[in-house]
């Protein structure tokens, strides 16, 4: 499956199949959350939250690709990511795009 943020794929004529999406809501465990809270006192990167968001993006992308595969897609174009805070230390990650088939 080809995944791109552009509207086209060089050298390919595309047939649009429809929108596809994937999402997940993730959180870190309470111990890691307390550690991250303490980190705000001294500053620096919140590595556990980075890991959480990377995992969330990967899972959301996997779900989007599975949806596109069920439609018979060869690629997904115009991919975009969005995230939102759902509650303290929990975030939703959504990815969406347009499933296409090569003509």
C-alpha positions, 0 to 999 in steps of 0.5 A, a space after each residue: 500500500 502506497 501512502 502519500 500526503 499528495 493528491 497524486 502519485 507520479 506516473 499513476 492514473 487514480 480512481 477514487 474509492 472514498 475516504 478512509 480513516 483510523 483512530 485510537 485513544 491512548 494514555 500512559 500509565 499513572 506511574 509514567 504520568 507522575 514522572 512526566 509531571 515531575 519533568 515539568 519542574 526541570 524541563 526537557 522532552 517527555 519521552 514516554 509521551 513521545 512513545 505513546 504518540 508514536 504508537 498511537 499514530 502507528 496504530 491509527 495508520 494501520 487501521 486506516 490501511 486495513 480499511 483501505 485494503 478492504 475496499 481494494 485500494 492500491 494507495 491512500 492519497 491526501 493523508 492527514 493526521 489530527 490529534 486532540 486531548 480527550 482527558 488529562 494524559 490521554 490523546 486521540 490520534 486520527 488519520 484520514 485520506 482518500 483510498 484510490 485504485 490504479 487504473 
